[in-house]
Amino acid sequence: MIDKGNFKLVLLALKFTESENTFTKEFPEIDAILKVDFNKELLVYPEEKGFVVNERQTCNFSQNENFVVFECVHRLFEKKYKPNHIELEPRWQVGHGASGGRADIMVKDNTGKSLLIIECKTEGREFDVAWKKTLINGGQILSYVKQAGSTQFVCLYTSDYVDEKVVWHNYLLTLKDNDKLLLELAEKSPLSFEKAKGLDVEDIFKAWSDTYQQDYATKGLFEDDIPAYEIGKTKYSLKDLSIISSNDIQGKYHEFATILRQHNISGRENAFDKLVSLFLCKIVDETNNPDELKFYWKGIAYDDQFSLIDRLQKLYQEGMQRFLGEEVVYISADQIDNAFDFFKNDPDATKDTIKKYFRELKFFNNNDFGFIDVHNEKLFYQNTAILLKMVKLLQDLRLKTDNESASEENQFLGDMFEGFLDQGVKQSEGQFFTPMPIVKFILKSLPLELIITQADEIPKIIDFACGAGHFLNEYAKEIKSTVEKKKEGSVTDYYENIYGIEKEYRLSKVAKVSAFMYGQDDINIVYADALSSGKAMDDKDIKDNSFSILVANPPYSVKGFLETLTETERKKYQLIETVGEKSYPNNNSIETFFIERAKQLLKPGGVAGIIVPSSILTKGKAKSTSKSTNIFVATRELLLKYFR
């Protein structure tokens, strides 16, 4: 919080000059000066230049909020807003029976009409409470709009002094009508801002809440690429994003949980799955579109839900293809237009093409952003309201860093993602997310440093049941210092030789996103059955006798797993000789086949750290003939024959 104790430091950070306990800053381009007199404890505004101060109590040190107002005015001057267009504490009647109220800052346009109203609050609880009241009933900021009907924007603003820097945060509400949206909602007789401003305060809130779904922006006022008087932002780049800090993580969990609670979403697992899809979209966006991001809600005045969802679908298609090798159906508006244009002289060809697109969308597509089931227009808009909140949860964060040494930021992102994972994934049959102390113990038990330093080439590592990717992430962290100190080349070259296989589609996405969260972008995640083999695996560089290290916590006791393999694949396993064909549906000894698969994948001299049930060492007794040997006995024979 900015207070009397740190206000001098704030002014110095803002490049004020000090003389005899008075701080001054000139703004020659707008012919204005701001001054702070610490002897008299006065905040001095350029009233001689037309700057209006209606209440003198805002010009002293009596309230910490006054410092926020002063800093906000400084920011307006920095943007080159003219002093004669700014008024402090204009007084109006607010609402039925209210005694009145004063806005902190009103900014006028060149005609003298109210353009922007800013309500300033001290950082922390006061700012948070004010925003909650705004969401409930419009709070103070929408009350002022009734009296200043020309107002096009209102802003709830706060600033603070953190790590020797002045930081700020705001919620910006646009009160301009979106004619396209009003036309789409015409059958529902939506209440426009234009009409609501001529009615009561409650109607202005209703227009914002019902018609515009309580839309707001966190950018569009003070960014470098926003000129004075041209409020609102339609183009976002990586420069607009911020790296998450440890203080932000808990807030993101809380916001996620709040959204689920507000919309009565009980299926946390599905919600987390959709959140992972959004993480993937955002990673692709930061990679492919750094100068003009697509993963951003530009505000209801400049954007619409259909355009946003279309952008997300395209990003998702690109991400699934690039990072997991999976094709996802996406039909763009351009493809539809081209079908009509290209076949305009051939109606049958046009019809066939459109029917083909319709069939793909109807039968080959899934709602990758459906937090609730959508099967009509009403549910579409309900789901879109949730989706918008989830997009806003992530859109200001930067998930990718260019700096390999940015380990602290990556750790924060990794921690945040782990928290969402813990809240969102319910472990089911065959799944068990290995506790991190055990993951670390197994990796530290393996001679990783020796393998890396003595190898002539970069060693390949695999987790063939990688789940959420914990073994892979921890291996990458474990070897980083060794590679940087003792090997030439980049650590990313080593990450490129890390492979994970995951059979569950949802978890394969989780593992890939997790790699990005930890700054380990080049880790390879393959969506496949690890027990399968052949050309499909070879094409993904999963070849027998090629891995130096294998770590895994494979599934246990999964019935019917043998039926998912082809006969050719089953014959690759010596253990299949202990299982009769009639027993395929009921055999659940999947862990034994994973042990033999490890023997196939590892190169001579390779090492493995695998978690198995203790029954591997005790279950079953040998019979007189090899064909009747129990599968667990045969597994122990494999271990004794091929492993030390």
N, C-alpha and C positions, 0 to 999 in steps of 0.2 A: 504494500500500500504506500502511495506517496503521502508523506506527512511533513510536518515542520522539520523533523529531524533529518530527513534526506533530501529536502527540496533543493538545497544548494547543489547537491550532487546531480540532481535531475537537470538543473539549469546549465551546469557545466557540460553535461552530456549532450544538451541541446545547443551547445556552442554559444551560450550567453557570455558576455565579458563582465568581469567584476571590477568595481571601483568604489572604495570606501563603503563596502557592505551593500552596494546597489548593483544589481545585475541588469544588463541591457542587451537587447538584440535589435538590429535594424533590418528592415525588409525594403530595400531601395526600389524594387520593381513595383511595389504597391504603395510606396511612400508611407510606411508605417513603422512604429517603434513599440516594442513591448518592454516593460520595465518592472522590476521587483525591488522594493525598498525594504530591506530586512530591519532597518532601524525603526521604521514606523509600521512594519508588517503590512505593507500595502502591495496590491497587485494593480499595476497601472496600465490601462488600455489607451489607445490613441483616439480619445473622444474628440480631439480637435480636428480629426480627419473624418468625422461623421460616424464613428463607432458609437453605438448607443448602449449605455448602461442604465437600466431602469431601477435596479436595487443596489445600493452601495454595499450591502453586507456580502455580496459576492466578490468584493475587491479587497478582502482582508484575509488574515490567516485563521479565522475563527472556526472554519470547517475544512476538513480534508478534501471534501468534494470540490472546494474552490480551486485547489491545486490541479485537479483533473480538468476542470473547466478551462483554466489558464493554459494547460498543456494542449488541450484540444484546439483552442483559439490559435496557439502557436502553430499547430499542424495545419489549420486552415490558411494561415498566412503563408506558410511554406508552400502550399498548393497555389498561392496567388489569388485567393479570395480577397476581394477589396474590403477594407475596413468599414466603408460606409454601407456595405451590404450585410453587416453582422450586428445583431442586437442581442444583448444579454437580458434574461429575465423578463421577456414580454409577458404581461399578465392577462389572463382570460378567465371567463367562466368555464367550468368544466362539468358537463353532465347536468342532469336534473337535480336540483336541490343542493348542488355542491357549492362550497364557499368560494371556490376559485382555485387557480393554480398558475404556476409560472414555469415556462419552459426554460431550460438553461441557456440554450443558444438557438437563435433563429437566423438562417441564412436566406437572403432575398436574391431574386434574380435581377436582371438589368432593368426590369419594369417596376421594381419595388415590391413585387408580390413574394409571398413566402414560398421558397423552393424546398428548403430542408429544415427540419427541426431536430436538434440533438439534445438528448437527455443524458447527462453525465452522472456516473455513479462511481464510488470508490471500488477498487478491485476486491473481489471476494464475495462475501455474503450479501452485501448490499446490491451489487450488480446482479448476482444470481437470483435474488428474491424479486428484483424489478423485472427480470426476464420472465420468471415464472408467472408473475401477475399479468404480464403482457399476453402470455399464452392463454391465461384463464379468461380475462375479460378486456384485454387491450391496454390495461395499465394506464400510466400517465401519458405515454407518447401518442396513443391514438385519441385520447381526450382532447389534445390540443388541435388536432386536425379539424374538428368541428368548427373551431373559431377561426382557423386559418385555412379555409377551404381550398386555396390554390396550392397548398403543400403537396408536393409530388413524392417526397421521401421523408421518412422519419428514422432516427437512428438512436439506439441505446449504446452508449460508449463508456469505456473505462480504459485507464492506463495505469502502469505500474513501473517501478524501478527494480530491475532484476539483473544480477550479474553485470552491474555497471552500465546497463543499457535501459533506455526507456522503451517499454513494450506496450502495445495497445491491442484492444479487441473490441469488436462492435457487432451488433446485429442491425442490419439495414433492411428496412421494409419499403417496398415500392408501392406507391398508391396510384400508379398510372394503370389504366385499363389495358388488358390484352384483348384486342378486338377479335383475334382468331379464336381464342379460348371462349369468349362470350358467344361467338357464333356456334361453336361446337356444342355448347351447353344450352343453346337457345330453347330447346324443348323443356328444359327444367326451369325456365325463367330466372336465370341467375341475377343476383343483385350486384350491380356494377359499383365501382368506387364513385363514379360521377354522380350516380343517383343517391348513394348512401351519404355522401357529403352534404346533401341537401336535406337529410333527415336527422336522425339522432346519433349520438356517440355509439350506442349499441348497434346501430345499423352499419356503421363503419367497421366495427369489429366483426359483424356478421359477414360482410362482404369479404373481409380479409380471411376469416375463418372458413366460411362455407364455399364461396366461389373460388378463392385463391389458396385454399388448403393451408392457411397460416404460413405462406411462403416468405422466406427471408434469405438474405445473403450475408456472408461474413466478410466479403470484399466488394469493392466497387466505389469507394469514397476516397481513400487516402493512398492507394497504391501509386507507384511511380508512373504507370502508364494511363492514369486517369486524370485528364485535365480538369481544372476548376470549372464548375458549373455543368460538367458533363458526367453526371453521376450514373453509375451502373457499369457493369463489366461484362463484356461478351466474349472476350478472348483471355484464356488462362494459359500460363506456361509453368515450367518447373520453378521459375523464380517466385511464383506465388505460393509455393508449398513450403511447409516447415517440417523439420525433423522432430519426431516425437521425443519427449523427455520422460524421465521416470515419474515425474509428477502428473503427467497426462494419462498414464496407462490406466489407473484406477477409474478415472473419469470416463474413459472409453468403455470399460466394462459396464459401468453404471448406466451410461447412455444406451448401450445395447440392451441391457436388461429392462430399462425403462420403456424402450420402444416395444419390446415384446409384451410387456405388461399392459401398456396403453391399448394395444390392439388385440389383447387376449389371445396371444399365440402361445400355445402350450407345447408345441412340437419344437423344442430347442434344437434337436438334431437336424431337422430340416432347415431351420433358420440358420444354423451354423454352416450347413452345406451351401446355402445361397450366399452367405457372407464370404465364404471361400471363393465362390465364383466371382464375386465383386472384387475381392483381392486380386484374383487373376487378371480381371479386366483392367484394374488400375496399374498393375505391373506392366502389362502390354502397352498401356497408354503412355506411361512414363518412358518406356523404351522406344516406342515408335513415333510419338507425337510430342516431343519435349517443348516445342515452340507454340503449339496450339493444342492443348489437352482436350480430349473428348469426354473423359470421365469427370464431368463437372456439370452441376445444375446451375445454369446461368441466371436463374430467377424467372418468375412467371411472366415478367414483362418482355423477356427476350427468348424464352424457351418454351417447349411444351413436352408433355410426358411421352408422347409417341416418338418424338425426335430423340429424346434421351434414351429410351429403351432400344431404339434402333441402333444408336451408337454403342450401347452396351453389348447388344447381340453381335455386332461386328467385331468388337474387341474380344469377346469371348470366343468366337470362331477362330480368330487369329491366334489366341493364346493356346487353345486346345490343340490346334494343328502344329504350332511351333514348339510347344514345350512337352506335349504328351503324344504327338503323332496321331491325334484323333480328329476325324472329320465331323464337323457340326453343321447342320443345315442352317443356312442364313440366306434369305432372299431379299435383296435390296430393292428399293423403289425404282432405281435405275434399271434393274433387270426387267421389271414389269413394263416400264416405259419402252425399253428396247424391244421387248417382244411385240408390242403393238407397232412400233416404227419399222422394225426389220421385216415383219411379215404383213405389212399393211395391205398388200395386194393379194394376200393369200389367207383368207379368213380361217380356213381349216388349220393351217400351220399355227396361226395365232392362238386359236382355241386349244390346240394340242399343247402348245408351250405353256399357256396359262394353267391348263389342267395339270401339267407335270409339276409346276411350281406349287399349285394348290395341294396336290397329293403329298409332296415332300413336307410341306408345312403341316399338313393334317396328320400324317402318319409317322414321319421320321423325326419329329421335333418334340422337344419337351420344354416346359417353362423353367428355364434356368434361373429365373429371378422371381419365382412364385413363392412368397412367404406364406401365402394361403392358397387354397385351391381356387382357381379362376375358371368359371364356366358361364359367366354372363357379364354384361357391361358394369353392373353395380359392383361386382366382386373385383373386376379389373381396376376400377378406380380406388377401391379399398386397398388392394394390393399395391397400387402405384403410390398411395400415400405412405405406406410402409417402406417401399423401395426408395422413395425420395429421402426419407429420414436416414436410411442406411447409407445412401450415397453421400449425404452430407456428413455422416459420421466419419467417412474416410477421405473425402475429397481434398481437404486441406493438408493432409499428411503426405510426406514424401517417403516412399517405400524403397526407392533405389538410391544408392550413393555411388558416386564416381570414384571416391577415394577408398582404396583398399584398406587403409589404416583406420577407417571410420568404424572400428569394432564396437565402440560404446553405443553409437546410434543403432547399429545392427543388433546389438544385444537387447536394447530397449524394444525394438520391433519384434525380435524373437520372443522376448518375455511377454509382450502384449499378445502375440499370436498363440503362445502356449496357454495363456489365460483363457482366451476364447475357446481353444481346443478342449481344455478341461471342463468348461461349462457346457460345450455343445455336442460332444461326442460320447455316446453311450456305447460301452464295449459289449460286443455280442459274441455269439458262438465262434470259436476259433480265433478271436481277437483278444490281445492283451497288450496294452501299451506299457512297455518296460519302464519301471521306475528309474529316474535319472541316476541315482546312486549306483544302480546295478549296471546301467549302460556305461557309466564312467569306469566302474571297476573292471568290466570285461575289456574295455579298450586299453586301460592301463596295464592289464595283464598280458597283453600281446606285445611283441618286440617291434613296435611300430618304428621307433627311431632307427633301430638297426636295419630294418627292411628298407627304409627310405634312404639312409646314408650309404648303404652298400650296394644298392641296386644300380645297374647300368642304365636302366630306363625307369620311367615313372611307374610305380606299381599300381595295378588296378585293384579296386576293392568293390565288393558287392554285398548288399543286404537283400536277400531274395524274398523277404517277407517284410518289407520296410515300413508298412503301416504309415504313421505320420512322419516318418523320417528321422526319428531320434538318434539312431545309431549313426546315420550318415552325417547329420549336423554335428554331432559330438566328435566324430572322427575328423571332420574338416577343421574343427576348432583345435583338436588335439595335435594335429600335424603342422599347424600354421607356423608356430614359432620355430620348429625344427627345419622346415623348408626355408624360411626366411634367413635363418642363421647359417645353415650348413649346405644349402643347395643353390645352384644358379637358376635363374629363371623365375617366373612368377608362380605364386601359389595357385593362381587360377588354372594353370596347366595341370596341377594335381587334382583340383576340383573336377576337371573334365574327365578324369579317370575314376570318378566315384559313380557307382551305379546302384539304383534301387529298383526292385520289382515289386509291384503291388497289384493284387488281383481285384481288389475292390475299387471301382471307378472313383468313388467319392474320396477315398483315402489317398489315391494316387494324386489327385488335385491338391489335397492337404499337404502331402509331402513336397510337391514342387513349390507351392507357395511358401512353405516353411523354409525351404532352401533360400528363396529370395529374401525372406525376412531376416535371415542371418547373414546376408551378403554373400551367399554361396551359390550364385546364379547358375554356375556351369554344372552343378550336380545333375546327373541324368536320371530321370524317373521314367520307368517303362510300365505301362498299364498292360499287364499280361498275367498268365498263370505261370509261376516260376517252375512248376514241374514239367511244363511243356518244353519242347526243344525243336531243333530243325532250322530250316531256312529263315522262318519268321524271327526267331531269336538271334540268329547269326546276323541278320540285317540290322538289328538293334545293337550289334556288337556284344551280345551276350553269348560268348563262345566257350565251349568246353576247354579245360586246361589253360585258361588264360588269366585267372585271378590270383593275385598274391595273398589277398586277405579276404576273408568272409566272416561277417558278423551278422547275427540274426536271432530273433525270437520267433521261430516259425509257429504256425498254428498247431494245436493238439486236438485229437479226437474229433475229426470232421467226417461224418458219414458220407459215402457216395462220391468221394473225391476222385476215385479211379475212373468213374464213368465220364468225367469231364476230359479225360485224356484219350487220344486216339490209340488204336491198337499198336501202331508203330511206336508211339511215344511210350506206351506201357512196356514194350519189349526192351526198351533201353535200360530198364531197371532189373538188376539181379533179383531184387526182393519180390518181383512179381511171381517168381517161381514158388513162393510160399503161400500165394493167394489163389484159390480156385476161381474160375470165371463166375460161378454162381455166387461167390462171396463179394464180388465187386460192389454191389449196392450197399452192403452192410459193413464193409471194412472201413474202419475209422482211424487206422494207424498212420495218419498222414505225416506225423513227425518222423517216422522211420524213413519214408521216401525223401524227406527233406535232407536227412543225413546222407543218403546215397547221392542226392543231387549235389550236395556240397563236395563230395568226392569227385564228381564229374567236372564241376566248375573250376576247382582249384588246380593250379599248376604244381608240378613237383616242387616241394619245399614250401608250399603255401601254408598259411596258418588260418585257423578258424576259431571263433568264439561263438558257440551256439548254446542257447538255453533250451534244455530238453527236460521232460518229466523224469523223475527218478526211476520210474518203471522201466525205462530203457535198459537199466542195468540189472533189473531183478526179474522182470516178467518173462514167463515162458520157460519151457524145458525142452531140450533137444530130444528128438525121436531117433529111431534107428536109420531112417533113410533121409537123404537131403531134402527130397521134395516135401516131406511132411514136417520139416524143421519149422518151428514157430518163427514168425516174422521178427520177433524181438531177439531171438537167438541169432538169426541171420544178420540182424543189424549189428549185434555185438561182434560177430565174425568180421563184418566189413570194417568196423572200427579197429579191430586188432590187426587186420591184414593191411590196411591202407594208411592208418594214422599212428603217430607216436602218442 
